[in-house]
Structures are given as C-alpha cells and as structure tokens.
C-alpha cells in the first residue's frame, strides 16, 4: 500500500472517531441539561379593587433569560394551565428592563406564557429545581393551592433548590418541612417588605403581608432598603426581596444546580 493511501486512511479513521466522540458529547450534554420548573399564578383579580393583577413580568423574564442563556431547559406551569396573567402595572414604561424588552419581542416566550402546563400534571422528580416569580397574584391562588404546596414540599424533601422572589415567598405560608413545621421556621429569608407594600399602596388590599407572614412562621427575615437588590440563600431555599432581585435569585439558583 502506498504511503499516501495509508495517510488518507489514517485521517479518515481519525475523522470518524472525532465525529463519533462529538455525537457522544452532544448526547451527554442533552442528557445532562438541567431542568427547572417555573410556576406562575393564574389569579388576575386585585382583591376587591376591580383592577387586574397577575405575575410581575420582570420577575419571570430576568430569571428566564438568565437560565435559558446558560442552557437550562425551562418548563412553565400554572394552577389552571393555559394563559398566565401578566400584572398590567409591570408593563408600564417605568417597569421596563432589558429582560422585559427582550420578552416583548420574543414570540416564543410569549407563546410559552399563553400555553402554560397545568400544575397538577407536573412532577418534582422530572426537574432539578423549581422557581416561583412573584406579582400579587400568587398571594391569592398559589399560597392556598394544595398542588403547589405539595410540590414544594416534595422538591424540599428531595433536597432540590426551591427559589422565590418578591411576593412569591408568600407562597410558603402553608408549606411544611419534614417535621410538619413551617418550612421557613429557623430559615434565613426575605421577600417583599411591609414598607414596599405600603409604597405601592396595597397594604390593605393584599390577603396578607409577606414580611409579617414569614416572621410569624418563624423565618429569620432580613431586608435591604426599598427596591434594592437583596437575596438570601439558606440551604436549598433561595428568596429575593423585590423585582430588582430577580436576576440575582436566578444566579443563586444556577449555582445551586451545579
């Protein structure tokens, strides 16, 4: 056999080996891709005010793109499934961020919001973590939703990251730990503060105040000045104070996935 033929054959074998390894690497990456469940509210009535509420768009968009851009696979669910309501206030010009502007142009992400999975059809074992965006809506439905409560308790039992931002820590109101005590008891936590609720003039509208509830349930509550970034991680529990804290909550969640 001529030397040139031997060289060509060797290169061909090398190329095939490299391609085979690349396929295996791609398959491994797909298998290893982290899966995070986002849970949104289905509630759109702001108490008895006649105004609309829902989830706060920045609190979905910032973590969504933060994790999506890092290769995380995201599934979005809500108690009723279908279209999840966006709080109209979060669409105001003053509330826009780079993440919300990206969402406004992202037809794919908008379709995901319009076609959320029904919460009762998801299982904790299919995901590596769960994240709850806030907005006032969750205080009415998710805080009382038995499916959501059981789901969080299962994630916690499996020692997987559970993350909440702004009003979403209020969803932990009736969530218990393995001892049957409030999950937040003795845990370092944060959430939308009483002074922030007062600032948006909804203290007497919401069914309960997030800060008060977390303290009453035994949480060790900390906070920053109104609207400043503040995120607390205690074990697998991650909480953020307000919309501005959304991106950092996602950072902490991603670090917990590694």
Backbone bond lengths (Angstrom), bond angles and torsions (degrees), N, CA, C in turn:
res aa  C-N    CA-C-N  psi(-1)  N-CA   C-N-CA  omega(-1)  CA-C   N-CA-C  phi
1 X - - - 1.473 - - 1.523 109.64 -
2 X 1.341 116.45 135.98 1.460 119.21 -179.17 1.516 110.44 -70.94
3 X 1.339 113.16 153.19 1.472 119.81 -178.51 1.521 111.16 -58.69
4 X 1.337 116.38 -39.89 1.475 119.70 -178.93 1.523 111.49 -62.62
5 X 1.351 116.76 -37.22 1.460 120.42 178.58 1.522 110.98 -66.35
6 X 1.316 114.97 -39.89 1.479 119.82 179.08 1.526 110.59 -63.33
7 X 1.335 116.16 -41.19 1.475 121.08 -179.67 1.524 110.17 -64.84
8 X 1.373 116.13 -44.76 1.463 120.86 179.86 1.520 110.63 -61.89
9 X 1.359 116.44 -42.82 1.457 121.29 179.23 1.526 111.56 -62.77
10 X 1.317 115.39 -42.86 1.465 120.85 179.58 1.525 111.32 -62.89
11 X 1.340 116.00 -41.98 1.464 120.62 179.19 1.530 110.98 -65.59
12 X 1.349 116.16 -37.96 1.462 120.62 -179.99 1.519 110.71 -64.90
13 X 1.340 115.81 -45.31 1.457 120.62 178.39 1.522 110.97 -61.67
14 X 1.340 115.49 -41.62 1.465 121.46 179.21 1.515 110.76 -62.37
15 X 1.345 116.27 -41.56 1.461 121.44 -179.33 1.518 110.96 -65.83
16 X 1.338 116.59 -43.24 1.459 121.22 178.98 1.530 111.05 -62.51
17 X 1.324 115.40 -41.83 1.469 120.67 178.79 1.528 110.89 -62.12
18 X 1.352 114.95 -43.25 1.464 120.34 179.98 1.519 111.24 -64.09
19 X 1.358 115.69 -42.87 1.466 119.93 179.52 1.521 111.13 -64.29
20 X 1.329 115.61 -40.95 1.466 120.67 178.75 1.519 110.83 -62.39
21 X 1.339 116.10 -41.43 1.461 120.33 179.74 1.521 110.86 -66.86
22 X 1.359 116.43 -37.12 1.460 120.73 179.57 1.527 110.40 -64.63
23 X 1.349 115.65 -41.04 1.465 119.91 178.04 1.517 110.50 -61.87
24 X 1.341 115.98 -43.90 1.467 120.44 178.54 1.523 111.47 -62.38
25 X 1.344 115.81 -40.54 1.472 120.39 179.15 1.519 110.59 -63.47
26 X 1.362 115.87 -43.08 1.462 120.04 179.50 1.522 111.46 -63.77
27 X 1.345 115.62 -41.04 1.458 119.94 178.21 1.522 110.64 -63.55
28 X 1.326 116.89 -39.91 1.469 121.24 179.27 1.519 110.37 -65.53
29 X 1.361 116.10 -41.06 1.458 119.89 179.83 1.523 110.34 -62.21
30 X 1.355 116.49 -41.33 1.456 119.84 179.39 1.521 110.67 -65.85
31 X 1.325 116.40 -39.74 1.452 121.23 179.21 1.528 110.80 -67.37
32 X 1.328 116.18 -39.16 1.458 121.28 -175.86 1.525 113.25 -83.38
33 X 1.328 118.64 -6.07 1.454 122.17 -176.92 1.524 110.45 -58.75
34 X 1.314 116.39 125.54 1.459 121.05 -178.02 1.528 110.49 -71.67
35 X 1.321 115.05 144.30 1.463 120.80 -177.72 1.524 109.56 -120.47
36 X 1.327 115.08 123.63 1.464 120.38 -179.27 1.526 109.36 -121.28
37 X 1.314 115.64 132.83 1.453 122.32 176.47 1.531 109.78 -93.42
38 X 1.329 116.72 124.98 1.464 122.30 171.95 1.528 106.79 -99.68
39 X 1.329 117.07 134.57 1.467 120.59 177.65 1.523 109.26 -120.31
40 X 1.335 115.63 121.95 1.459 122.37 -179.32 1.523 111.10 -108.88
41 X 1.308 116.61 159.15 1.455 122.11 176.08 1.529 110.43 -73.60
42 X 1.334 115.26 156.37 1.469 121.92 170.87 1.529 110.59 -110.49
43 X 1.328 116.46 0.36 1.470 121.77 -173.02 1.533 110.75 -90.73
44 X 1.334 116.69 131.33 1.468 119.28 -176.83 1.520 115.31 -127.14
45 X 1.331 117.54 9.54 1.471 120.29 179.49 1.520 110.04 -104.62
46 X 1.331 116.93 124.85 1.463 121.21 -178.30 1.525 110.10 -86.39
47 X 1.326 115.58 77.63 1.454 120.33 -178.85 1.520 111.53 59.22
48 X 1.335 115.85 -134.90 1.469 121.24 -179.87 1.525 112.16 -102.21
49 X 1.324 116.60 18.17 1.466 120.50 -175.05 1.526 113.20 -77.77
50 X 1.333 116.60 -19.10 1.463 119.38 -174.61 1.514 112.30 83.44
51 X 1.341 116.25 -1.87 1.461 121.31 178.72 1.532 110.27 -94.60
52 X 1.323 114.15 164.18 1.460 119.87 -179.14 1.525 111.36 -97.01
53 X 1.325 115.32 153.05 1.456 121.87 174.03 1.525 107.93 -139.44
54 X 1.323 117.27 -160.91 1.466 121.14 -177.56 1.514 108.32 155.94
55 X 1.334 116.49 -143.30 1.463 119.41 173.99 1.520 109.24 -98.99
56 X 1.333 115.58 153.27 1.464 121.55 -178.45 1.522 107.97 -85.48
57 X 1.321 116.08 120.97 1.463 120.29 -168.66 1.530 113.55 -60.85
58 X 1.338 118.55 -38.71 1.472 120.10 179.18 1.533 110.84 -61.08
59 X 1.329 115.99 -35.49 1.464 120.22 -176.56 1.534 112.28 -72.68
60 X 1.325 116.08 -17.87 1.463 120.70 169.52 1.524 110.57 -90.56
61 X 1.332 116.44 -50.91 1.465 121.05 -170.42 1.530 113.44 -64.37
62 X 1.327 117.98 -45.69 1.470 120.00 -177.42 1.533 111.62 -61.34
63 X 1.342 119.54 -51.34 1.467 119.61 177.52 1.532 112.75 -66.31
64 X 1.318 116.47 -35.14 1.471 120.73 -178.42 1.525 110.10 -59.87
65 X 1.319 117.22 -52.18 1.471 120.02 -178.09 1.526 111.67 -73.14
66 X 1.325 116.67 -33.73 1.464 120.77 176.63 1.528 110.09 -55.96
67 X 1.325 116.22 -48.84 1.465 120.97 -177.17 1.530 112.27 -79.28
68 X 1.324 116.21 -39.48 1.468 120.34 -179.67 1.522 110.86 -59.66
69 X 1.334 116.71 -42.96 1.465 121.49 -178.57 1.528 112.35 -68.58
70 X 1.326 116.58 -14.13 1.467 120.98 177.63 1.533 111.40 -99.56
71 X 1.322 115.77 9.35 1.459 119.89 175.16 1.511 115.77 89.22
72 X 1.338 117.53 10.47 1.458 120.43 179.60 1.532 109.96 -78.88
73 X 1.323 116.16 137.45 1.459 120.99 176.30 1.516 108.38 -88.67
74 X 1.334 117.09 125.43 1.467 121.94 -173.99 1.528 110.94 -116.05
75 X 1.319 115.24 132.08 1.461 122.27 172.17 1.526 107.15 -115.23
76 X 1.330 116.97 136.66 1.464 120.75 -177.60 1.528 109.38 -114.85
77 X 1.321 115.49 126.84 1.465 121.77 -178.85 1.525 110.37 -127.01
78 X 1.319 115.60 165.06 1.467 122.35 175.27 1.530 107.81 -153.32
79 X 1.327 118.72 161.06 1.470 120.28 -176.81 1.535 114.07 -55.27
80 X 1.316 116.90 -43.14 1.464 120.38 -177.82 1.520 113.04 -93.64
81 X 1.331 117.63 -13.41 1.453 120.28 -173.65 1.523 109.99 72.24
82 X 1.325 116.48 176.15 1.462 119.45 179.94 1.512 112.14 74.50
83 X 1.322 116.64 -148.28 1.463 121.70 -174.39 1.529 111.72 -73.35
84 X 1.329 115.63 123.86 1.468 121.09 176.01 1.526 108.65 -91.50
85 X 1.326 118.21 133.82 1.469 120.93 -176.13 1.530 113.10 -76.86
86 X 1.313 115.44 133.94 1.466 122.07 175.47 1.525 108.87 -94.29
87 X 1.312 117.35 132.23 1.464 121.54 176.90 1.531 108.60 -62.09
88 X 1.338 118.30 120.63 1.468 120.77 -178.44 1.523 113.78 -56.12
89 X 1.334 116.56 -31.97 1.466 119.47 -179.27 1.523 111.41 -63.96
90 X 1.327 115.59 -30.36 1.474 118.64 -178.13 1.523 112.42 -75.86
91 X 1.347 116.19 -6.86 1.470 120.54 176.42 1.526 112.23 -91.89
92 X 1.333 116.61 -5.78 1.466 120.03 -177.41 1.526 110.70 -64.43
93 X 1.308 115.94 156.38 1.468 121.17 -178.16 1.518 111.28 -59.36
94 X 1.327 116.84 -37.43 1.469 121.18 -178.33 1.527 112.02 -66.69
95 X 1.327 116.74 -21.44 1.469 120.40 -176.91 1.521 113.58 -95.89
96 X 1.335 116.92 1.72 1.466 119.90 -176.24 1.532 112.43 -76.65
97 X 1.330 114.64 140.13 1.467 122.39 176.16 1.529 107.28 -131.96
98 X 1.313 116.29 177.52 1.467 119.28 177.46 1.525 110.79 -59.64
99 X 1.326 115.87 -38.47 1.467 120.10 -179.01 1.529 111.77 -67.64
100 X 1.337 117.55 -41.97 1.467 119.56 -179.39 1.523 110.45 -69.99
101 X 1.319 117.13 -35.12 1.473 120.01 177.39 1.525 110.57 -65.41
102 X 1.323 115.92 -37.33 1.466 120.34 176.55 1.525 109.96 -65.47
103 X 1.337 116.37 -42.29 1.463 120.69 178.64 1.524 111.00 -61.15
104 X 1.325 116.44 -40.71 1.468 120.98 -177.79 1.530 112.38 -62.08
105 X 1.330 116.62 -21.93 1.464 121.26 179.46 1.530 112.17 -103.24
106 X 1.326 116.19 -2.83 1.462 121.47 -172.09 1.533 110.38 -100.44
107 X 1.322 116.67 94.14 1.464 121.48 -178.18 1.523 111.59 -63.10
108 X 1.322 116.77 -33.90 1.460 120.81 -179.93 1.526 111.22 -64.56
109 X 1.334 116.55 -46.56 1.465 120.79 179.13 1.530 110.68 -65.45
110 X 1.325 117.10 -38.52 1.463 120.98 178.48 1.525 110.94 -63.43
111 X 1.331 116.25 -37.74 1.458 120.32 178.18 1.526 110.89 -66.38
112 X 1.335 116.65 -35.53 1.469 120.80 177.40 1.530 110.06 -62.88
113 X 1.333 116.96 -40.83 1.468 121.54 178.02 1.527 110.95 -65.58
114 X 1.312 116.05 -34.36 1.467 120.67 -178.19 1.524 113.40 -80.15
115 X 1.315 116.57 -11.87 1.477 120.33 -175.91 1.529 111.21 -134.13
116 X 1.319 116.49 47.16 1.467 119.33 -178.62 1.529 111.09 -64.48
117 X 1.313 114.25 151.94 1.460 121.41 177.68 1.532 108.87 -75.30
118 X 1.319 116.97 143.95 1.460 119.84 176.55 1.527 109.19 -70.25
119 X 1.318 116.24 130.75 1.462 121.77 -171.37 1.528 113.14 -56.90
120 X 1.306 117.49 -35.72 1.466 120.11 -178.01 1.530 112.71 -67.54
121 X 1.337 116.31 -11.22 1.466 120.13 -178.79 1.527 113.82 -97.34
122 X 1.334 117.55 6.05 1.467 119.47 178.85 1.524 110.08 -110.28
123 X 1.329 115.51 153.54 1.456 121.74 -179.21 1.523 110.00 -127.32
124 X 1.306 116.65 139.58 1.465 121.52 -178.55 1.522 111.90 -59.56
125 X 1.329 117.20 -35.12 1.465 119.93 -176.63 1.525 113.34 -66.03
126 X 1.339 116.76 -13.96 1.466 120.14 179.96 1.526 112.52 -88.01
127 X 1.345 117.37 -1.76 1.461 121.04 -174.92 1.524 111.49 -132.83
128 X 1.330 114.52 158.96 1.461 121.05 179.56 1.521 112.35 -94.58
129 X 1.337 116.83 -16.74 1.468 121.36 -178.42 1.519 109.05 -166.13
130 X 1.328 115.80 165.01 1.462 120.68 174.80 1.523 108.92 -131.37
131 X 1.340 115.20 144.08 1.467 121.12 179.97 1.525 109.48 -133.99
132 X 1.334 115.53 133.64 1.458 122.06 178.21 1.530 110.50 -115.73
133 X 1.327 119.15 111.28 1.463 120.89 169.82 1.532 109.44 -70.52
134 X 1.328 115.88 161.79 1.453 119.52 -179.41 1.511 113.80 -98.72
135 X 1.318 115.11 -135.71 1.456 121.39 -163.60 1.518 105.12 100.99
136 X 1.334 117.84 162.98 1.467 119.28 -176.91 1.521 113.04 -75.30
137 X 1.332 117.33 -24.30 1.459 120.95 -177.30 1.520 115.46 -50.11
138 X 1.344 118.65 -45.65 1.464 120.35 -177.18 1.528 115.02 -57.57
139 X 1.338 117.50 -24.46 1.462 119.43 -179.08 1.521 111.51 -66.22
140 X 1.334 116.98 -24.71 1.459 120.65 -179.82 1.527 113.19 -92.39
141 X 1.340 117.11 -39.50 1.471 115.89 -176.55 1.534 114.32 -105.56
142 X 1.315 118.35 -56.00 1.465 120.52 -173.77 1.536 112.95 -66.21
143 X 1.331 116.71 -29.64 1.472 119.69 178.82 1.528 111.45 -66.17
144 X 1.343 116.32 -21.91 1.466 121.08 -178.14 1.530 112.09 -111.16
145 X 1.329 117.61 -7.12 1.463 122.36 -172.32 1.531 111.47 -74.49
146 X 1.330 116.73 115.47 1.465 121.08 -175.66 1.531 112.09 -65.74
147 X 1.334 116.88 -32.64 1.468 120.34 178.05 1.517 110.39 -65.87
148 X 1.334 115.92 -43.73 1.462 120.99 178.96 1.526 110.89 -65.33
149 X 1.325 116.14 -43.97 1.467 120.59 -179.97 1.529 110.54 -59.04
150 X 1.327 116.03 -46.92 1.468 120.83 -179.86 1.520 111.16 -64.84
151 X 1.329 116.17 -37.27 1.468 120.82 -179.99 1.525 110.88 -63.59
152 X 1.330 116.89 -46.25 1.461 121.09 179.33 1.523 110.49 -63.16
153 X 1.321 115.83 -42.07 1.467 119.53 179.03 1.529 111.29 -62.01
154 X 1.327 116.48 -36.32 1.471 120.07 178.57 1.523 110.98 -69.80
155 X 1.318 116.97 -44.62 1.467 120.29 176.28 1.526 110.07 -56.85
156 X 1.332 115.86 -41.96 1.456 120.44 -178.76 1.523 111.29 -66.91
157 X 1.331 116.64 -41.74 1.469 121.05 178.19 1.528 110.89 -62.10
158 X 1.330 115.74 -33.69 1.465 121.24 179.52 1.532 111.72 -83.72
159 X 1.334 115.45 2.93 1.467 123.15 177.61 1.528 112.34 58.09
160 X 1.316 114.77 36.95 1.461 120.31 176.31 1.525 109.64 -96.96
161 X 1.343 118.02 153.66 1.464 120.61 179.63 1.528 112.20 -60.01
162 X 1.323 116.29 135.54 1.462 123.07 174.40 1.527 106.58 -126.91
163 X 1.332 116.92 122.84 1.467 120.73 -171.98 1.522 111.40 -127.92
164 X 1.333 115.84 143.26 1.458 122.70 -175.45 1.528 108.74 -144.54
165 X 1.334 117.11 142.68 1.460 118.61 178.84 1.521 111.05 -133.21
166 X 1.326 114.97 144.62 1.466 124.74 174.56 1.534 111.62 64.50
167 X 1.343 119.01 -110.87 1.463 120.78 177.96 1.521 112.24 -80.41
168 X 1.318 117.21 -16.45 1.469 120.09 -175.81 1.531 114.36 -59.86
169 X 1.352 120.63 -31.73 1.470 117.46 174.65 1.530 112.88 -57.02
170 X 1.336 116.51 -20.53 1.464 120.39 175.81 1.515 112.64 -63.08
171 X 1.331 116.28 -22.14 1.466 121.85 178.39 1.523 110.80 -64.25
172 X 1.325 116.98 -19.58 1.463 121.83 -178.43 1.530 113.18 -80.64
173 X 1.313 116.92 3.89 1.467 121.76 -174.33 1.526 113.32 -50.66
174 X 1.322 117.50 -46.66 1.465 121.00 -176.96 1.527 113.09 -111.42
175 X 1.315 116.91 12.88 1.468 120.99 179.49 1.526 109.43 -81.10
176 X 1.333 116.44 132.35 1.462 121.41 -176.68 1.531 111.29 -110.54
177 X 1.325 115.16 156.73 1.467 120.60 172.70 1.531 109.13 -90.77
178 X 1.317 116.65 -175.17 1.471 121.04 -176.37 1.529 112.40 -62.25
179 X 1.338 117.15 -22.75 1.467 121.50 179.74 1.523 112.67 -86.19
180 X 1.325 116.57 -3.63 1.454 120.32 -177.41 1.510 113.18 84.21
181 X 1.332 116.74 9.71 1.461 122.40 178.07 1.530 109.09 -95.91
182 X 1.338 117.62 163.44 1.462 118.89 175.81 1.529 110.86 -53.52
183 X 1.318 116.61 133.62 1.462 120.21 -176.69 1.527 112.27 -57.02
184 X 1.333 116.64 -33.03 1.468 119.97 -175.92 1.533 112.62 -83.03
185 X 1.328 118.13 -5.65 1.468 120.28 -177.28 1.534 110.67 -57.81
186 X 1.340 115.51 122.62 1.458 121.15 179.33 1.521 114.08 76.64
187 X 1.338 116.95 1.32 1.468 120.96 -178.54 1.524 110.67 -95.19
188 X 1.332 115.95 144.46 1.459 121.08 172.67 1.521 108.29 -76.17
189 X 1.335 115.88 123.59 1.465 120.67 -175.14 1.528 111.25 -141.78
190 X 1.333 113.95 165.09 1.459 120.14 170.40 1.523 107.28 -145.71
191 X 1.314 116.48 178.30 1.459 122.37 179.99 1.519 108.42 173.72
192 X 1.317 116.49 -177.53 1.462 121.26 179.97 1.521 108.81 -58.60
193 X 1.325 115.94 125.67 1.462 120.09 -171.98 1.527 112.72 -84.90
194 X 1.321 115.21 163.13 1.459 119.97 176.85 1.527 111.68 -59.99
195 X 1.321 116.59 -38.71 1.472 119.40 -178.62 1.531 111.41 -71.64
196 X 1.314 116.81 -30.81 1.470 119.29 175.45 1.529 110.57 -70.68
197 X 1.339 116.70 -38.06 1.469 120.21 177.17 1.517 110.17 -65.31
198 X 1.330 115.14 -39.07 1.469 119.71 177.39 1.523 110.67 -64.30
199 X 1.327 115.84 -37.82 1.465 120.92 -178.49 1.534 111.84 -64.51
200 X 1.333 117.02 -32.20 1.472 119.38 178.48 1.527 111.28 -94.37
201 X 1.337 115.91 6.42 1.468 123.67 172.68 1.533 113.50 60.68
202 X 1.335 115.40 41.33 1.463 119.09 179.75 1.530 112.50 -124.91
203 X 1.330 116.27 15.42 1.462 120.91 -179.52 1.517 112.08 -55.50
204 X 1.330 117.02 -40.24 1.461 121.34 -176.42 1.527 112.98 -94.59
205 X 1.325 116.29 8.23 1.464 121.07 -179.69 1.522 111.28 -104.91
206 X 1.338 116.15 -42.17 1.473 120.65 -176.44 1.533 110.78 -67.68
207 X 1.341 117.59 150.66 1.471 120.55 -179.53 1.517 113.72 -67.21
208 X 1.328 117.03 -25.03 1.464 121.79 174.65 1.520 108.31 -162.63
209 X 1.331 115.72 160.21 1.463 121.16 178.32 1.526 109.53 -92.96
210 X 1.311 116.71 129.64 1.461 122.11 -175.12 1.530 111.34 -58.63
211 X 1.339 116.20 -47.69 1.466 119.77 -178.45 1.525 111.20 -59.87
212 X 1.324 116.40 -46.87 1.475 119.98 -178.92 1.523 111.37 -61.65
213 X 1.327 116.23 -43.58 1.465 120.09 -178.23 1.514 111.69 -63.17
214 X 1.336 116.95 -44.62 1.464 120.07 -178.95 1.530 111.01 -62.23
215 X 1.309 116.42 -38.92 1.465 120.47 177.95 1.525 110.92 -68.11
216 X 1.334 116.44 -44.01 1.464 120.94 -179.58 1.529 111.63 -62.42
217 X 1.324 116.08 -31.01 1.469 120.67 179.22 1.524 113.23 -85.81
218 X 1.334 115.92 7.62 1.461 119.85 174.30 1.515 115.08 92.22
219 X 1.336 117.42 8.38 1.455 120.13 178.28 1.531 111.28 -72.15
220 X 1.324 116.12 147.22 1.468 121.46 175.76 1.522 105.84 -92.53
221 X 1.330 115.04 95.37 1.463 121.23 -169.30 1.531 111.86 -87.12
222 X 1.332 115.35 133.45 1.473 120.54 174.08 1.522 108.67 -130.80
223 X 1.317 116.55 159.44 1.461 119.86 -177.90 1.516 110.78 -155.53
224 X 1.321 113.92 159.75 1.463 122.04 172.84 1.524 107.15 -105.56
225 X 1.322 116.83 -179.51 1.464 120.31 175.47 1.529 108.77 -62.72
226 X 1.329 116.02 156.45 1.462 120.59 -179.25 1.523 112.36 -46.27
227 X 1.332 115.77 130.85 1.463 125.19 172.31 1.526 114.26 72.59
228 X 1.332 118.14 2.43 1.465 120.70 175.65 1.528 110.15 -83.65
229 X 1.321 115.62 154.28 1.464 121.03 179.42 1.533 109.97 -69.51
230 X 1.322 115.46 128.44 1.467 120.37 176.48 1.528 108.66 -152.55
231 X 1.318 116.34 119.38 1.460 122.42 -178.84 1.522 109.04 -130.21
232 X 1.315 116.64 138.17 1.462 122.26 -179.09 1.523 109.31 -124.86
233 X 1.325 115.41 132.27 1.461 120.90 176.04 1.522 108.66 -120.82
234 X 1.325 115.63 125.42 1.462 121.15 177.48 1.528 107.17 -133.79
235 X 1.321 116.33 102.84 1.458 119.80 -174.72 1.511 110.39 64.94
236 X 1.314 116.90 -126.47 1.470 120.52 179.95 1.527 112.53 -91.11
237 X 1.337 116.86 0.15 1.463 121.93 -178.84 1.530 110.99 -94.91
238 X 1.342 115.86 124.55 1.463 122.38 179.86 1.519 108.60 -123.82
239 X 1.337 117.03 126.63 1.464 120.96 179.06 1.525 110.19 -131.60
240 X 1.336 115.03 145.00 1.458 121.47 178.21 1.515 109.96 -124.71
241 X 1.323 116.73 147.89 1.468 121.35 -170.68 1.521 114.99 -75.28
242 X 1.319 118.13 -40.04 1.462 120.83 -168.00 1.535 110.48 -156.57
243 X 1.333 118.76 -179.90 1.465 120.10 -179.23 1.528 113.66 -54.55
244 X 1.325 116.78 -38.76 1.467 120.52 -178.55 1.519 112.45 -63.43
245 X 1.328 116.55 -19.28 1.468 121.48 -178.03 1.534 112.94 -88.21
246 X 1.326 117.05 -3.49 1.460 121.48 -172.77 1.522 113.31 -58.54
247 X 1.319 116.28 -47.47 1.458 119.92 -176.05 1.529 111.54 -65.09
248 X 1.328 116.34 -39.00 1.461 119.74 -179.80 1.526 111.10 -69.97
249 X 1.320 117.33 -33.29 1.463 120.15 174.47 1.523 109.38 -60.10
250 X 1.347 116.19 -42.64 1.459 120.55 178.43 1.524 111.37 -63.93
251 X 1.337 116.35 -37.96 1.474 119.91 176.70 1.524 110.42 -60.11
252 X 1.327 116.11 -46.68 1.466 121.21 -179.06 1.534 110.22 -65.07
253 X 1.317 116.30 -39.12 1.456 120.58 179.52 1.526 110.17 -63.71
254 X 1.329 116.64 -44.82 1.465 120.33 -179.73 1.525 111.45 -62.28
255 X 1.337 115.76 -41.74 1.463 119.68 177.99 1.525 111.14 -61.59
256 X 1.332 116.04 -34.18 1.464 120.69 -179.68 1.531 112.11 -72.95
257 X 1.315 116.08 -19.09 1.466 120.22 179.54 1.518 113.23 -79.16
258 X 1.330 115.91 -18.63 1.479 119.66 -174.29 1.531 111.44 -73.86
